[in-house]
Amino acid sequence: FYLTPPQVNSILKANEYSFKVPEFDGKNVSSVLGFDSNQLPANAPIEDRRSAATCLQTRGMLLGVFDGHAGCACAQAVSERLFYYIAVSLLPHETLLEIENAVESGRALLPILQWHKHPNDYFSKEASKLYFNSLRTYWQELIDLNSGETTDVKEALINAFKRLDNDISLEAQVGDPNSFLNYLVLRVAFSGATACVAHVDGIDLHIANTGDSRAMLGVQEEDGSWSALNLSYDHNAQNEHEVERVKMEHPKSEEKSLVKQDRLLGLLMPFRAFGDVKFKWSIELQKRVVESGPDQLNDNEYTKFIPPNYHTPPYLTAEPEVIHHKLRPQDKFLVLATDGLWETMHRQDVARIVGEYLTGVHHQQPIAVGGYKVTLGQMHGLLTERRARISSVFEDQNAATHLIRHAVGNNEFGTVDHERLSKMLSLPEELARMYRDDITIIVVQFNSHVI
């Protein structure tokens, strides 16, 4: 099924979003110039989510990508709730008191976040009251715990991740008299999501990562070339420290069954995630909740089965690994992306493609044909294609879209092949998932003058 270039573009651009940080007196005083984001689904419905917001009561900006599994319910809940938990964790005691007093007396609340949303990034209205009550309980506890010290960003991020995961688990155990809501909180808890979140405040960049989405910094070297700096580590079987951590937390007798075929208990790829209560709750609790839950839950095979060799839960945590980086003038941009991107592209190529896109400068590498026998005619074709590519870089107004175009359409020469792009984008839903994963990308551009 052949797609024309305009059809390809309309598919690629369907979910793109851009935000430019406003200037004051003609000056942008923020270390962030703006960001581009985009998503390309492979699952139907897509299981990835993304979020971006400016913190209004504290300084800083929050951006995150969330990769759901066993459905999109958990990723959806985390994408709309996590930033509130982080913002509340960062608020000073006086502000928390002001907010609590406003709720008590029924006054209007101080807005905590200004969201930057694409129309497709929806909020579940039905659960908003429940979500608000859980968040309020959290800030009431923070008020009671008041130590008078200012909160460290790293600590705030860790507390927010753990607390939200705890609330997701608790809401599912308590249930809800409203049957729709009851089913919703159970779907959220039984599905799972990884999260990679950035908090940027001035030159302080914090990345909090749970699972296998990634954060990478694009650095411009003195000679103008681009390099990639990793700011997160995947929590999976490829990470030896992570495998060690899991083994340390369980008895020696389970050593052989903990990680099988590169999966946690032979089932789960990420070793850290939100939700996934099948890997956190005791067997008794799982049975009790499923039996007393709505019928839809009982009919779901996934919720009924117990993972093999399940002896000493929890096997999974949502606690993030936090990396702090002080921004330097050569740090030009940040890429946050779900594993759908990293499965298809090396970080070094990501840095080069985004760097060249943002500066509009192409370092012309000699054409590498790596071991292929190439005729003069084919070489002429490659050079012509290269010239066309330089002009085509301007067809994307969004860095994340430009990256997705490469991730899906690159051929063995590292150039976008329209025919390949057309084939990959016209695959029917049930086939698309076999060739690629959902891809979600946020590209944050930094303001070197401020830094």
Secondary structure, DSSP 8 states (H G I E B T S, - for coil): ----HHHHHHHHHTT-EEEE---BTTB--SSEEEEEEEEE-SSSS--EEEEEEEESSSS-EEEEEEEEESSSHHHHHHHHHHHHHHHHHHS-HHHHHHHHHHHHTT------EEE---TTS---GGGHHHHHHHHHHHHHHHHHT--SS---HHHHHHHHHHHHHHHHHHHHHH--SSHHHHHHHHHHHHSEEEEEEEEEETTEEEEEEESS-EEEEEEE-TTS-EEEEE-----STT-HHHHHHHHHTS-GGGHHHHEETTEETTTBS-SB-EE-GGGTS-HHHHHHHHHHS-HHHHH-HHHH---TT--S----B---EEEEEE--TTEEEEEEE-HHHHTTS-HHHHHHHHHHHHH----------TT----HHHHHHHHHHHHHHHHHGGG-S-HHHHHHHHHHHB-TTSSB-HHHHHHHHTS-HHHHHHH---EEEEEEEE-TTT-
